[in-house]
Amino acid sequence: MAEIGTVYLVGAGPGDPGLITVKGLDALRRSDVVVYDRLAPAALLDNARDDAELISAAKASGTVALTQTEINELLVERALLGQNVCRLKGGDPFVFGRGGEEAVVLADAGVPFVVVPGITSAIGAASYAGIPVTHRGVASSVTVVTGSEFEKSSKSGANWYAIANTNGTIVILMGASRMGEIASELVTRGRSPNEPAAAVHRGTSPTQQTVVGTLSDIDSKVKLAGLGAPIAMIVGDVVNLRDTVRWFDNRPLFGKRVLVTRARSQASRLTSALMELGADVVECPAIKSVAVKHTGALDVSLRELGSHEWVAFASPNGVNQVFKRLNALGMDARAFHGCSIAAVGPATVNALEQQGIVADLTPDTYTAEGLVDKFRSAGLTPKSALVFKSDIGRETLPTGLRQLGAEVAEVAAYRTVLAEDSAYVAIRAFEEGIDVVTFTSSSTVKNLRRLLGGNVTAINKCVVACMGPVTASTAQSFGVRVNIIPEEQSILGLVSAIENHFRDS
Ligand code: SAH
């Protein structure tokens, strides 16, 4: 008989995927089966093993949700088959998550289980709305209560008189559809109608929305804003602290959905810089870099590196593909012995550093033109140079170096091709709504357009940000209206230009 597996009852946190615990993430990464709830952040599922079975408890077969009994049976059944199961639940598993019921069933069935607490929305959603649930001198208790049993007078039902009179903070979960009744019950039981109240919808996510009012008007304000479940309702004077403590939903790009079209291998810096400003980033790589089809010319150039005074790299991709090929040929960084190295921008410098090479020359403005200018202003007149570029790379750098008197060899180090598998992501992203489209090179423009079936109408409904003038003119040549071109052509330049655009508008 197979050994019995373990069930991990894991709290996934309220929405921000970063709020899962280290221990919870570890269980998720190792499990054979993941049974997840609707409120568990979907992005976390990317951490499951490639061969893990993912089962949605909300919609297991078509549209019908599994009943709690079916979930319980599923957990026991899989563990008895010897599988390790991650039961991924929104917030904390034991705070209105029915995790307690699952634990009881597992205990009865003799199935080993581990409980990994999570950040409950009762605290997390409040924190991300800038509301500390307790605060010295303002609230010395917090009561978390369900709004779902409001009309029922069951034995375990809450004592609303006691709750209203704690003189502390009250957090109501599962009360979105009964906020008016709950508020007036609290008033009837002695809380002031002027007591501050807040409703936090989808707390900790990029679509978080918060409405602030008092017990007497919070329900109508929430209805006016059109907010529904999931809502954490917070009652008490701590709500007033939001004016000062607000930190998450007032960041410059909060609420903006930004499309990142650059190759996945290069996207992370742009993505994280945008996310730090609060943007909801959708990665939709329009291009990918692949090895050249015929390596002959590249191989010859790599074997003869020593014959060039200067070697110039136009992108991190170039660096990475050159070193891949170099390694395949049984060589390493020592092949550049004796050459001076030029790099077009900081990302390229970085990629070189990863290979143990410190660039000798980088421009002040990160373009091919800038690099040629830098040679000129530094008084450098290279006799011979080798330029590594993409198969569709521009001629600017080779031509510029030739004008300085160098004998220049150009070699394609990689190919830039359409990322066909992104078509679905692109179409769905625009259907769901995009505020800003970012283009970091001409090929991202051409290929996003191809992914959208040759039509730029959807792009033109958004704010369009291009990393530099060359990219922008490619965009314009396809009928794309460009709103943002940064002065500094770099990722950070692009991000701060987007930030300024929304600050000024
Ligand atoms: N175990 C969960 C609660 C599950 S009950 C936890 O600890 O958070 C479901 C209720 O939780 C929802 O009706 C809503 O009131 C609240 N909730 C869950 N996620 C939320 C979020 N991101 N923002 C606001 N409320 C949330």
Residues whose N, C-alpha, C, O or C-beta is under 5 A from the ligand:
A	BS01	SAH	P14 G15 L39 G90 G91 D92 P93 V95 F96 G97 I119 T120 S121 A122 A125 I172 L173 M174 G175 V200 H201 R202 G203 A229 P230 I231 A232
